[in-house]
């Protein structure tokens, strides 16, 4: 009988779990939030099926030092959102280079379709910026390197996500505006969970989603005399030209107060801060030294610049 090497897929089938779960158990030991029972089942199956762990050690020796940074966009996204995320990618590249890693930037409007392009680069890790949670399973299936999610709500404890603490930001903005019922101007994020999260705080009639065809002047005309929260630097600059700046609070990411009107109320969650935190977490993941919290979410509060 011909000998066939046991693979992670064999172990996954035996245990009734995903290949990704097997990979995390065998490669990341106690670091990922997988139940103790599942870990024991995977390790027992690996032993019983005579899985050869030297394959894992060999993989570690062939690291490329290359990390993929993927920006998800929509056809209708404005230049403002693109500037925000290209700046984030640049900050992330700087932080990773300082730690000995190089990055490759990939922009996509159809991530499941483009995952083949991502996988062909033999990446050590992947950073997904603004990912649609509805596509989450499609893009993580068959991808066995660490994946970190920035500026989106995945809500899966197996994967780390880093994003602004929107609950805290909205509460702060309401206090600054002295109103419980502001309107919201926001860029059109791909993360559906995030867009739905905003509905907890604003009625749909009080939310303006910035797309290439949206009419900002008309929305602000309809909300004359009210106060609003803006998510996005370029969108904030646009709004200040059409609306009293003292009646707006801008949640900004570019880290530059001088682009706004004097006296502007700004809550900063700088892209540089996101990049520093993400680079530190990625390095820990690649060194198998990452310890996830119970939710595996890192929420960033606003900073004074």
C-alpha positions as CSV (number, residue, x, y, z in Angstrom):
1,X,0.0,0.0,0.0
2,X,1.4,3.4,-1.0
3,X,2.2,5.7,1.8
4,X,0.3,9.0,1.8
5,X,1.4,11.9,4.0
6,X,-1.3,13.1,6.4
7,X,-2.4,16.7,5.9
8,X,-4.3,19.2,8.0
9,X,-7.3,18.6,5.8
10,X,-7.3,15.0,6.9
11,X,-7.3,16.0,10.5
12,X,-10.0,18.6,9.9
13,X,-12.2,15.9,8.3
14,X,-11.6,13.5,11.1
15,X,-12.5,16.1,13.8
16,X,-15.4,17.8,12.0
17,X,-13.7,21.2,12.2
18,X,-12.3,23.6,9.6
19,X,-8.8,23.4,8.2
20,X,-8.2,26.9,9.6
21,X,-9.0,25.6,13.1
22,X,-6.5,22.8,12.7
23,X,-3.9,25.2,11.5
24,X,-4.4,27.5,14.5
25,X,-4.1,24.6,16.9
26,X,-1.0,23.1,15.3
27,X,0.8,26.4,14.5
28,X,-0.4,28.7,17.3
29,X,-0.7,26.4,20.2
30,X,-2.5,28.1,23.1
31,X,-2.6,31.5,21.5
32,X,-6.0,31.5,19.6
33,X,-9.4,31.4,21.2
34,X,-10.4,27.8,20.4
35,X,-12.1,25.7,23.0
36,X,-10.0,23.3,25.1
37,X,-12.1,20.4,23.9
38,X,-11.5,21.2,20.3
39,X,-7.8,21.6,20.9
40,X,-7.6,18.2,22.5
41,X,-9.6,16.6,19.7
42,X,-7.3,18.1,17.0
43,X,-4.1,17.1,18.9
44,X,-5.4,13.6,19.5
45,X,-6.3,13.2,15.8
46,X,-2.9,14.5,14.7
47,X,-1.2,11.9,16.9
48,X,-3.5,9.0,15.9
49,X,-3.2,9.8,12.2
50,X,0.6,10.2,12.5
51,X,0.7,13.8,11.3
52,X,4.3,14.9,10.8
53,X,4.8,18.3,12.6
54,X,8.1,18.9,10.9
55,X,6.1,20.3,8.0
56,X,5.2,23.2,10.3
57,X,8.9,23.8,11.2
58,X,9.9,23.7,7.6
59,X,7.2,26.3,6.8
60,X,8.7,28.6,9.4
61,X,12.1,28.4,7.7
62,X,10.7,29.5,4.4
63,X,9.2,32.8,5.6
64,X,9.2,35.4,2.9
65,X,9.0,38.5,5.1
66,X,6.2,39.7,2.9
67,X,2.9,40.9,4.3
68,X,-0.1,41.7,2.1
69,X,-2.1,44.9,2.8
70,X,-5.5,44.7,1.1
71,X,-7.8,47.7,0.8
72,X,-11.4,46.8,0.0
73,X,-13.3,49.4,-2.1
74,X,-16.7,49.9,-3.7
75,X,-17.4,51.2,-7.2
76,X,-19.2,54.2,-5.6
77,X,-16.4,55.1,-3.1
78,X,-15.3,58.7,-3.1
79,X,-11.7,60.0,-3.2
80,X,-12.1,60.9,0.5
81,X,-12.3,57.2,1.5
82,X,-9.5,56.3,-0.8
83,X,-7.2,58.9,0.7
84,X,-8.0,57.7,4.2
85,X,-7.2,54.1,3.5
86,X,-4.1,54.7,1.2
87,X,-2.7,56.8,4.1
88,X,-3.5,53.9,6.5
89,X,-1.7,51.5,4.2
90,X,1.3,53.8,4.0
91,X,1.5,54.1,7.7
92,X,1.2,50.4,8.1
93,X,4.0,49.8,5.6
94,X,6.3,52.1,7.5
95,X,5.7,50.4,10.8
96,X,6.2,46.9,9.3
97,X,9.3,47.9,7.5
98,X,10.8,49.1,10.8
99,X,10.2,45.6,12.1
100,X,11.9,43.9,9.2
101,X,8.9,43.2,7.0
102,X,8.0,44.4,3.5
103,X,4.5,44.9,2.2
104,X,2.6,44.5,-1.0
105,X,-0.5,46.6,-1.5
106,X,-3.5,45.1,-3.2
107,X,-6.7,47.1,-3.8
108,X,-9.9,45.2,-4.7
109,X,-13.5,45.7,-5.4
110,X,-14.2,41.9,-5.5
111,X,-12.1,40.3,-2.8
112,X,-13.4,36.7,-3.1
113,X,-12.6,36.8,-6.8
114,X,-9.2,38.3,-6.2
115,X,-8.1,36.0,-3.3
116,X,-6.2,33.9,-5.9
117,X,-4.0,36.9,-6.6
118,X,-3.4,37.3,-2.9
119,X,-2.5,33.7,-2.3
120,X,0.0,33.5,-5.2
121,X,2.4,35.9,-3.4
122,X,3.4,33.5,-0.7
123,X,2.6,36.0,2.1
124,X,3.5,35.5,5.7
125,X,0.4,37.4,6.9
126,X,-2.4,39.5,5.5
127,X,-4.0,42.8,6.7
128,X,-7.6,43.3,5.5
129,X,-8.8,47.0,5.5
130,X,-12.6,47.5,5.6
131,X,-13.8,44.0,4.8
132,X,-17.4,43.1,4.2
133,X,-18.3,40.6,6.9
134,X,-20.7,38.8,4.5
135,X,-17.7,37.7,2.5
136,X,-15.7,36.7,5.6
137,X,-15.9,32.9,5.2
138,X,-15.2,33.0,1.5
139,X,-12.0,34.9,1.9
140,X,-10.6,33.1,5.0
141,X,-11.2,29.6,3.6
142,X,-8.0,28.2,2.3
143,X,-5.9,31.0,3.7
144,X,-3.7,29.6,6.5
145,X,-1.5,32.6,7.4
146,X,-2.4,35.1,10.1
147,X,-5.1,37.5,9.0
148,X,-5.7,40.8,10.8
149,X,-8.7,43.0,10.1
150,X,-8.6,46.8,10.3
151,X,-11.5,49.2,10.4
152,X,-14.3,46.6,10.2
153,X,-16.5,44.5,12.4
154,X,-15.9,40.8,11.8
155,X,-17.0,39.6,15.3
156,X,-15.2,36.2,15.2
157,X,-12.8,35.5,18.1
158,X,-10.5,33.5,15.9
159,X,-9.4,36.7,14.1
160,X,-8.1,39.9,15.6
161,X,-9.9,43.1,14.5
162,X,-8.6,46.7,15.2
163,X,-10.9,49.6,14.8
164,X,-12.1,52.9,16.3
165,X,-14.2,52.6,19.4
166,X,-17.3,54.0,17.7
167,X,-19.5,53.6,20.8
168,X,-17.1,55.9,22.8
169,X,-16.6,58.3,19.9
170,X,-20.3,58.8,19.3
171,X,-20.8,59.3,23.1
172,X,-18.0,61.9,23.2
173,X,-19.3,63.7,20.1
174,X,-22.8,63.9,21.6
175,X,-21.3,65.5,24.7
176,X,-19.4,68.0,22.7
177,X,-22.4,68.9,20.6
178,X,-24.7,68.9,23.6
179,X,-27.4,66.9,21.8
180,X,-28.7,63.3,22.0
181,X,-30.0,63.3,18.5
182,X,-27.3,64.3,16.0
183,X,-27.2,63.3,12.4
184,X,-24.3,61.3,10.9
185,X,-22.2,61.8,7.8
186,X,-20.1,58.8,7.0
187,X,-18.0,57.3,4.2
188,X,-19.5,54.2,2.6
189,X,-17.7,51.4,4.4
190,X,-17.7,47.8,3.0
191,X,-18.2,46.4,6.5
192,X,-21.9,45.7,6.6
193,X,-21.8,45.0,10.4
194,X,-20.3,48.5,10.9
195,X,-22.9,50.3,8.8
196,X,-25.7,48.4,10.7
197,X,-24.0,49.3,14.0
198,X,-24.6,53.0,13.3
199,X,-28.3,52.3,13.2
200,X,-28.2,51.8,16.9
201,X,-27.4,55.5,17.3
202,X,-29.0,57.2,14.4
203,X,-32.3,56.8,12.5
204,X,-31.9,55.9,8.8
205,X,-33.2,59.4,7.8
206,X,-30.4,61.0,9.8
207,X,-27.6,59.0,8.1
208,X,-25.8,60.4,5.0
209,X,-23.6,57.8,3.3
210,X,-21.0,59.4,1.1
211,X,-21.0,57.9,-2.4
212,X,-20.1,59.4,-5.8
213,X,-23.8,60.1,-6.5
214,X,-24.9,61.2,-3.0
215,X,-26.2,64.8,-2.5
216,X,-24.4,66.2,0.5
217,X,-25.7,69.8,0.1
218,X,-29.3,68.6,0.0
219,X,-28.9,66.4,3.1
220,X,-27.4,69.3,5.1
221,X,-30.2,71.6,3.9
222,X,-32.8,69.2,5.2
223,X,-30.9,69.1,8.6
224,X,-30.4,72.8,8.9
225,X,-30.4,73.9,12.6
226,X,-29.3,70.5,13.8
227,X,-25.9,69.1,14.8
228,X,-23.9,66.3,13.3
229,X,-21.1,63.8,13.6
230,X,-18.8,63.2,10.6
231,X,-16.7,60.1,10.0
232,X,-13.9,60.8,7.5
233,X,-11.5,63.7,7.1
234,X,-12.3,64.7,3.5
235,X,-16.0,64.4,4.2
236,X,-15.5,66.7,7.2
237,X,-13.8,69.3,5.1
238,X,-16.7,69.2,2.6
239,X,-19.3,69.5,5.3
240,X,-17.6,72.5,6.9
241,X,-17.9,74.4,3.7
242,X,-21.7,73.9,3.8
243,X,-22.5,73.8,7.5
244,X,-21.5,75.7,10.7
245,X,-18.3,74.1,11.9
246,X,-19.3,74.6,15.5
247,X,-22.3,72.3,14.9
248,X,-20.1,69.4,13.7
249,X,-17.8,66.9,15.4
250,X,-15.4,65.2,13.0
251,X,-13.9,61.8,13.6
252,X,-10.6,62.0,11.8
253,X,-7.9,59.6,10.9
254,X,-5.2,61.5,8.9
255,X,-3.7,63.0,12.1
256,X,-3.6,66.6,10.8
257,X,-5.8,69.2,12.6
258,X,-4.7,72.0,10.2
259,X,-6.8,70.8,7.3
260,X,-10.0,71.8,9.2
261,X,-11.5,75.2,9.9
262,X,-10.3,77.1,13.0
263,X,-12.3,76.1,16.0
264,X,-13.3,72.7,14.6
265,X,-14.2,70.0,17.1
266,X,-12.1,67.0,16.1
267,X,-11.9,63.5,17.6
268,X,-8.7,61.9,16.3
269,X,-8.1,58.2,15.9
270,X,-4.9,58.5,13.8
271,X,-4.0,56.0,11.1
272,X,-0.5,56.0,12.6
273,X,-1.9,54.7,15.9
274,X,-3.8,52.0,14.1
275,X,-0.7,51.1,12.1
276,X,1.5,50.9,15.2
277,X,-1.0,48.6,17.0
278,X,-1.5,46.4,14.0
279,X,2.2,46.0,13.3
280,X,2.8,45.0,17.0
281,X,0.0,42.4,16.9
282,X,1.2,41.0,13.5
283,X,4.7,40.6,14.8
284,X,3.4,38.8,17.8
285,X,1.4,36.5,15.6
286,X,4.3,35.7,13.3
287,X,6.5,34.9,16.4
288,X,3.7,32.8,17.8
289,X,3.6,35.0,20.8
290,X,0.1,36.5,20.4
291,X,-2.4,36.1,23.2
292,X,-5.9,36.9,22.2
293,X,-8.4,38.5,24.5
294,X,-11.9,37.1,25.0
295,X,-13.4,38.9,22.0
296,X,-10.1,39.4,20.1
297,X,-11.0,43.0,19.4
298,X,-8.9,46.1,20.0
299,X,-10.9,49.3,20.1
300,X,-9.1,52.6,19.8
301,X,-10.3,55.7,21.6
302,X,-9.7,59.3,20.4
303,X,-6.4,61.1,21.0
304,X,-5.4,64.7,21.5
305,X,-2.9,65.8,18.8
